[in-house]
Amino acid sequence: MIKDLDTVVLTEDLPEHGLKRGDLGTVVLIHAAAGYEIEFMTLDGQTLTVVSLFPHQVRPVRRREIAQARAVA
């Protein structure tokens, strides 16, 4: 179950937002009508975007996963 302030993993590319499958975001709001507001940030704390997503577009972080860095435009 995904909760407020959980870190989640994007399950599909969102090129219109410069996001790629596997990017990590933080849940900032859970919508009553099934969905989430997710904030995506750089590793130095700059917000890239806040996006409304459906449940199938994100998943919880799983055990034994490792984060990976990539540059954004």
N, C-alpha and C positions, 0 to 999 in steps of 0.2 A: 504494500500500500504506500503510495506516495503522499507525503505530508508537506506542509509549509516548511520552507528553508532546506528541504532535501536537495542534494545534488543529484541531477538526472543526466542521462545520456541521450543525445539526439539520435533517432533511429533512421533518419533520412536526410539527404541534403536539402538545404533551403538556400539556393543560390541568390535569391532576391534579398537575403539578409547577410550574405557572405558566410553562411554556416555550412558545415559539412557533417555528415553522419559520423558519430563518435564524439562530437564536441560536447563539453560539459556545461551545464547551466544550473541555475538555482531557482527553485520554485518560490515565487514571490506572492502568488495568489492562486487559490483553487477556486475555479468557477463552479457554481452549483449545477450548471447544465453540462457537466462533464467536459472539463478542459482545464488548462493551466496557463498562467502567465509565467514565463520563464525568462530570467535575466541571464544573458551571456556576457562574460567579462574576459578581458585579457588577464594574463597572470600577474600583471602589475596593478590590477584593480580598476582599469578603465572599462566602463560599460560600453559594449558594442551595440547591443539592442535588447529590447524587451519584446517578446513575441508571444502571442496567444497560440497555443498548440492543443491539438486533440490528444487523448490518451495514447493512441497508437503511434504518435510521433516521438514519444519519449519513453524511457524505461528507467527503473532504479539502477543504481550502481550495484554490480554483483561482486561477490567475494573474489579475491585474487585477480582483480583487474588493475592495470597500471595506466596512469595518465600519460599523454604524449603531447608535446608542444609543437605548434605550427605557427608560422607568421600569417597575419591577416593584412589585407590591403587597406 
